[in-house]
Amino acid sequence: MTEPAQSPRREPDQAVVDAGDGDGKGIYWVLKNLVVGPPVKRVFRPNVVGAEHIPATGAAIIASNHLSYADWIFMPLALRRRVTFVAKSDYFTGAGIKGRFQRGFFKGTGQVPIDRSGGSASEGAMRAGMKVLERGELFGIYPEGTRSHDGRLYKGRTGVARLALEAKVPVIPCGVIGTDVVAPPGKIVASFASPTVKFGEPLDFSRYEGMESDRLILRAVTDEIMYKIMELSGQEYLDMYATKAKALEGRAVTGAPDRVRKTDT
C-alpha cells in the first residue's frame, strides 16, 4: 500500500533569503560616498535638520512621509548610518548579468526583498523589517503605504506600530519637504530645488509592551507617529488612506460609481 502523496512545502526563494542578510555594505558605501552621494549633494544641496536624533548604534525604525521616489535617495544621504527599505523580490531573483547587477544594486543601496511566500506583501515587509532590526540596524518605512498624489499627508497603516512593538525598538519620525518639487510623479528630475529632511526625537512605545495584537493600541501608536511626521513636514493631514483618496479622485474624473475596498476603510 502506497502512502498518500503530500503537497510539497513551499520554501522561500533562497535568493530572497540571502538578500536580506545585511550584505552589500561595500556597494552602499561606494554609491553613497563616491558615485551618487557627492553629485546629488553638490547639485541639490539638501538641508538636514535633527540628524542628532538618529542613534549612533542600535536598531530603530525611521518612519517618513512619502512625496516622491526621490525620498529614498535624500533621506539616507542625510545620515551616516545605512537605512534599509523593502523592495519587490523580483529585483533580487533575476538571472544572468542583468540579474546579478540589479541584485547587487538594490542590496547595495540598502534594499531588502519582500518575501511573500506564505503571506501578503505586508507580512513580507514585517518579516524583512524584523530581520533588519534584529541585526541592530535602521529600517526605513513609509506608513502611508504609497506616495501622496497631492502633497497631503494621509492616514498611516498600522504595520509600523506592530513592528515597533514586536521588535521593541524606538520610532524616529521623519518629514521630507520639497522632494515632490524635485521629482514629481512621472518625471525623473523637474527642478534643482533644495529639499529638506527633518528628523524628530525618537518615540518610545515600551509602555505598550505585549499589546501588539490590540488593534486600538496599534491605531493609537500609528496616529501618534503620523502626528509627529505632520509636525515635521508641515503637510495638511487627511484621515483617510492614500489608496482610497486616489481611487475616489479617479472615480470623480471618470464618473464611475464609488466602490471602496474594505482595506481602504
Secondary structure, DSSP 8 states (H G I E B T S, - for coil): -------------HHHHHHTSS--HHHHHHIIIIISHHHHHHHH--EEE-GGGS-SSS-EEEEE----TTHHHHHHHT-SS-EEEEEEGGGGS--HHHHHHHHHHHHHTTEEEE--TTS-HHHHHHHHHHHHHHTT-EEEE-TTSS--SSS-EE---THHHHHHHHHT--EEEEEEESHHHHS-TT-S-S-----EEEE---B--GGGTT-TT-HHHHHHHHHHHHHHHHHHH---EESS-HHHHHHHHHHHHHT------GGG-
